[in-house]
């Protein structure tokens, strides 16, 4: 149980750190005909817009779905192994951690897409 709690805490810290740094795509600024200063201002604005996305709701939904799927799988494996209660607990824990990681990744990837699309909308050539 302690290992699962530590893994969950590490996943949450990693997700928070990734979102704090802000995503900066590879952009061909020269092709847009703008200065580096204009690009920095536009990037800051696009990152601020992306930060408004509700990633907590995505993470919570994915965690709930992951926990339910893990619990169901754990129960089935436990029933066939003769220990349904033990399988339920482990299945829910592993499913919840998997769902949490997936939810954090989905929120992070969604914010990255928003930053890239925002810069494209402002006339930049976004390479990645």
C-alpha positions in Angstrom: 0.0 0.0 0.0 2.8 2.4 0.8 4.4 1.8 -2.6 1.2 2.6 -4.3 0.8 5.8 -2.4 4.4 6.8 -3.3 3.8 6.1 -7.0 0.6 8.1 -6.9 2.4 11.1 -5.3 5.3 10.9 -7.8 2.8 10.9 -10.7 1.0 13.9 -9.3 4.2 15.8 -8.8 5.4 15.0 -12.3 2.2 16.3 -13.8 2.3 19.5 -11.7 6.0 20.1 -12.7 5.3 19.5 -16.4 2.4 22.0 -16.3 4.4 24.6 -14.3 7.2 24.8 -16.8 4.9 25.5 -19.7 5.1 23.9 -23.1 7.2 25.6 -25.8 6.9 24.1 -29.2 9.6 24.3 -31.9 8.6 27.3 -34.0 10.2 28.8 -37.1 10.0 32.5 -36.0 11.9 33.8 -39.1 9.3 32.3 -41.4 6.5 34.3 -39.7 8.2 37.6 -40.3 8.0 38.5 -36.6 10.7 39.4 -34.0 11.8 37.1 -31.1 10.2 39.6 -28.7 6.8 39.4 -30.5 7.1 35.6 -30.4 7.8 35.6 -26.7 4.8 37.8 -26.0 2.5 35.5 -28.1 3.9 32.4 -26.5 3.2 33.8 -23.0 -0.3 34.6 -24.0 -0.9 31.2 -25.6 0.5 29.4 -22.5 -1.8 31.5 -20.3 -4.8 30.5 -22.4 -3.8 26.8 -22.2 -3.4 27.0 -18.4 -7.1 27.9 -18.1 -8.0 24.4 -19.4 -9.7 22.3 -16.7 -7.2 19.4 -16.4 -8.4 18.4 -13.0 -11.7 17.3 -14.4 -10.0 15.2 -17.1 -7.7 13.6 -14.5 -10.6 12.9 -12.1 -12.7 11.2 -14.8 -9.8 9.1 -16.0 -9.0 8.1 -12.5 -12.5 7.0 -11.8 -12.8 5.0 -15.0 -9.3 3.4 -14.4 -10.3 2.5 -10.8 -13.6 0.9 -11.9 -11.9 -1.0 -14.7 -9.1 -2.1 -12.4 -11.5 -3.2 -9.7 -13.6 -5.2 -12.2 -10.5 -6.9 -13.7 -9.0 -7.5 -10.2 -12.3 -9.1 -9.1 -12.4 -11.4 -12.0 -8.8 -12.5 -11.5 -9.5 -12.8 -7.8 -12.6 -15.0 -8.4 -10.6 -17.3 -10.7 -7.8 -17.4 -8.2 -10.0 -17.9 -5.2 -9.4 -14.5 -3.5 -12.0 -12.0 -4.8 -11.6 -9.4 -2.0 -7.8 -9.3 -2.3 -8.1 -9.0 -6.1 -10.6 -6.2 -5.8 -8.3 -4.1 -3.6 -5.3 -4.5 -5.8 -7.2 -4.1 -9.0 -8.8 -0.9 -7.8 -5.4 0.5 -6.6 -3.5 -0.3 -9.8 -6.4 0.9 -12.0 -6.7 4.1 -10.0 -3.0 4.8 -10.4 -3.1 4.0 -14.1 -6.1 6.2 -14.5 -4.4 9.0 -12.6 -1.3 8.8 -14.8 -3.4 8.7 -18.0 -5.6 11.6 -16.8 -2.5 13.8 -16.0 -1.0 12.9 -19.4 -4.2 13.7 -21.2 -4.4 17.1 -19.5 -0.8 17.9 -20.3 -1.2 16.8 -24.0 -4.3 18.9 -24.3 -2.6 22.0 -23.0 0.3 21.4 -25.5 -2.1 21.1 -28.4 -3.8 24.4 -27.3 -0.4 26.2 -27.2 0.5 24.9 -30.7 -2.9 25.7 -32.2 -2.9 29.2 -30.6 0.6 29.9 -32.1 -0.6 28.6 -35.5 -3.6 30.8 -35.3 -1.3 33.8 -34.8 0.6 33.0 -38.0 3.6 31.0 -36.7 5.0 27.9 -38.4 4.9 25.3 -35.6 7.2 22.4 -36.4 6.4 20.2 -33.3 
